[in-house]
Amino acid sequence: MRRLLCAFALLIFYLPISHGKIGKNCRFAESFYENYPNIFELNQDQTLLTVRPLYSLSNQSFTTLNQSLSIGIIYSFADTYLVPVPLLFQCSESEQIYTPDNCEFTIVDTRSDLSMRRTEPTRTTTVPLSFQDYSSSSSKPSPLHGAYFKQSIVALQNCRLISDGEILVEHSFHLRIEFEQTIGSKCSHACSHSQLYECSMTSQTCQCRSHLIEKFGHFCVDTELTSNCSLTPERCRRLCNTQKQLQTGIIDDNCQCPLGTQRIRSSNDYRCELPILTECDNQNFKNTCPKGYLCQENRCIPKTMLTRVNQTILSVPLIMIGLLTGALLIIILLIAGLLKMRSVKCVKFVHQQRVLSNHSSNSSPATITRLSTVNSSSSPCSTLSSASKSTKLSSTNKLSEKYTKIHLFE
């Protein structure tokens, strides 16, 4: 009876498989994995996929992630580390790329003490993985299917592919998961991620390859400042981009700032600020002036100083206009005063001349001459009129003398 029940259970278990279409000449989809040559490497027949993931700089865990993962990054989970690996297949009868719904997994776990632990074949359902492509400007993750793995060797068999009609892949595939060898890890000839590490022949340990590679804790890290993230773009210390952080809503805790600037944490982002009164560039969003300062003529200047300068510039024309207007009024008043004083003196002189003419008829010629001389010398008016009047007086005196002489002669 028990044998009958076991046979019936196996029949039910394999019933969907027997009705499925058998995929022919299936292999790992090279068109996807070749986009990440730092992380994935396929053998010639595309049945062995080597995965070399990198540790996360911020030690991110699955409990703090927001649905979105980074391809080729190791995340912490409880007391262990796992890497999400997307699984994609392509069969010869179609160019379509498939993801598996479930597979039989056999895992050979490599322990820290180099001991091996082999598990029994277990059919496991894959999980959807949402990856944020580092090279994509879109913030929408790409939906894929795969699984989380330790550092191990994994054998995949009898995978069911997700498609309109059920497809079964009978081929065996292998995954080789090799975690990043950090600074100080033992090595014999080479280290993983040769772009970052090299094996020191003296110490037989992994060290950073050159001075262009930055040391970040126990890791050798590529930076945007040195190589523009061309060595390992999957994990790279990028420049603090305020606009990108605000658009994605993700604060980049590991971003860096160019030399001569300082990294400042605001409420929702990190920004690179220049010291006060240093050169700045309005077109460069990466180098901005501190809060309360503006980039004016390539200098970080306080806003208050700029306001005072503008107010001073605006007040200078008003002050000049006021001074010129005051000076013009003073000149006009002085000229009017001088003209008025001159007209008063002329009026006095004319009045004296009239008195003299009235007095001349009753005075002697000597007295007339004396008065005319005094008055003419002190007059501020025209000398011509004075001269003419003195001429008349002299002629009158001469005429009087003539008459007197005649009178005496007779």
Secondary structure, DSSP 8 states (H G I E B T S, - for coil): -HHHHHHHHHHHHHHHHHHSEE--S-EE-HHHHTT-TTTEEE-TTS-EEEE--EE-TT--BGGG--S-B-TTEEEEETTEEEEEEE--EE-TT---EE-EEEEEEEEEEE-TTS-EEE---EEEE-EEEEE--TT-S--S-EEEEEEEE-SEEEEEEEEEE-SSS-EEE-S-EEEEE-----TT-B-SS--SSTTTEEE-TTT-BEEESSTTSEEETTEEEEEHHHHTT-S-TTSEE-B--HHHHHHH----TT-B--TT-EEEE-SS-EEEE--TTSB--TT-TTSB--TTEEE-SSBEEEHHHHHHHHHHHHHHHHHHHHHHHHHHHHHHHHHHHHHHHHHHHHHHHHHHHHHHHHHHTSS-HHHHHHHHHHHHHT--S-HHHHHHHHHHHHHHHHHHHHHHHHHHH-
